């Protein structure tokens, strides 16, 4: 059974938009603070956005004002709306709890060309 399944990545030009989705199963999604993480080759995985069980959000400074995290507890799904994408946003994007407590999924590749 898949625990975390990310989707929605792709190739986009700078200034474009993408919407990522994360379907969770086998965990207590609705009772967990969640986050989106990203990792580029040779770099550490970093938390870019988080959302509490009540819907309070927080963002890394590099994406604040451009990305929006949201959740649908009825669907056990996490979303990341990414606008005004920049080449430095290129990475594999992952979802997990806000404390990285669950096994990592496959991630979804986001590539932004300039």
Secondary structure per residue as TSV (DSSP state, phi and psi in degrees):
chain	resnum	aa	ss	phi	psi
A	1	X	-	360.0	131.6
A	2	X	-	-73.1	129.7
A	3	X	S	-85.3	-49.1
A	4	X	E	-136.5	126.2
A	5	X	E	-129.7	107.3
A	6	X	E	-89.3	147.8
A	7	X	E	-155.0	167.5
A	8	X	-	105.0	-5.2
A	9	X	-	-72.6	173.4
A	10	X	E	168.3	-168.1
A	11	X	E	-101.8	128.1
A	12	X	E	-143.2	150.1
A	13	X	E	-79.8	154.9
A	14	X	T	-52.7	136.2
A	15	X	T	93.6	-11.0
A	16	X	-	-82.8	-176.4
A	17	X	-	-132.8	152.4
A	18	X	E	-143.1	153.4
A	19	X	E	-124.1	116.3
A	20	X	E	-95.3	147.8
A	21	X	E	-126.8	150.5
A	22	X	E	-136.3	115.3
A	23	X	E	-96.7	125.6
A	24	X	E	-109.5	143.1
A	25	X	-	-145.9	154.1
A	26	X	S	73.0	12.9
A	27	X	S	-139.2	166.0
A	28	X	-	-85.9	73.9
A	29	X	G	-58.0	-48.6
A	30	X	G	-65.6	-20.8
A	31	X	G	-101.1	10.0
A	32	X	S	-118.6	133.5
A	33	X	-	-66.1	139.1
A	34	X	E	-122.5	160.3
A	35	X	E	-150.1	159.0
A	36	X	E	-106.1	134.9
A	37	X	E	-122.0	159.0
A	38	X	E	-142.0	153.5
A	39	X	E	-146.3	125.5
A	40	X	-	-100.0	156.4
A	41	X	T	-54.7	132.1
A	42	X	T	77.8	3.7
A	43	X	S	-120.2	159.9
A	44	X	-	-75.1	151.6
A	45	X	-	-70.7	135.6
A	46	X	E	-128.2	146.7
A	47	X	E	-81.7	126.0
A	48	X	E	-108.8	-23.7
A	49	X	E	-159.3	146.6
A	50	X	E	-140.6	159.7
A	51	X	E	-146.8	132.6
A	52	X	-	-79.7	173.7
A	53	X	T	-61.3	-28.3
A	54	X	T	-89.6	-3.2
A	55	X	-	99.9	4.5
A	56	X	-	-73.6	132.5
A	57	X	E	-114.2	157.8
A	58	X	E	-147.9	151.4
A	59	X	E	-138.8	148.3
A	60	X	-	-66.1	147.9
A	61	X	T	-57.8	-30.7
A	62	X	T	-69.6	-19.5
A	63	X	T	-118.9	-8.9
A	64	X	T	-57.4	132.3
A	65	X	T	90.6	-14.1
A	66	X	T	-113.6	-34.1
A	67	X	E	-107.1	148.1
A	68	X	E	-133.5	122.2
A	69	X	E	-97.3	142.7
A	70	X	E	-149.9	167.4
A	71	X	E	-143.5	150.4
A	72	X	E	-124.9	97.5
A	73	X	G	-64.9	-31.8
A	74	X	G	-64.7	-28.2
A	75	X	G	-103.8	2.0
A	76	X	T	50.6	45.6
A	77	X	E	-130.8	139.0
A	78	X	E	-112.5	142.6
A	79	X	E	-126.6	154.1
A	80	X	E	-138.4	109.8
A	81	X	E	-88.5	122.0
A	82	X	E	-117.1	117.4
A	83	X	-	-116.8	160.7
A	84	X	S	48.3	51.7
A	85	X	-	-64.7	146.2
A	86	X	-	-120.5	155.8
A	87	X	G	-54.2	-33.8
A	88	X	G	-70.4	-6.7
A	89	X	G	-81.9	-8.1
A	90	X	-	-60.2	123.5
A	91	X	E	-179.1	171.6
A	92	X	E	-89.7	128.4
A	93	X	E	-103.2	133.9
A	94	X	E	-126.5	152.8
A	95	X	E	-112.2	157.2
A	96	X	E	-171.4	-179.1
A	97	X	E	-67.2	163.2
A	98	X	T	-67.0	-11.1
A	99	X	T	-114.0	15.5
A	100	X	-	54.7	46.1
A	101	X	-	-86.4	-18.6
A	102	X	S	-101.5	160.5
A	103	X	-	-61.1	143.5
A	104	X	-	-71.9	142.3
A	105	X	-	-84.1	-166.5
A	106	X	-	-76.4	-22.0
A	107	X	-	77.3	169.9
A	108	X	E	-133.9	133.3
A	109	X	E	-79.8	129.6
A	110	X	E	-117.6	122.1
A	111	X	E	-123.9	123.0
A	112	X	E	-113.8	118.9
A	113	X	E	-94.5	154.1
A	114	X	-	-111.2	360.0
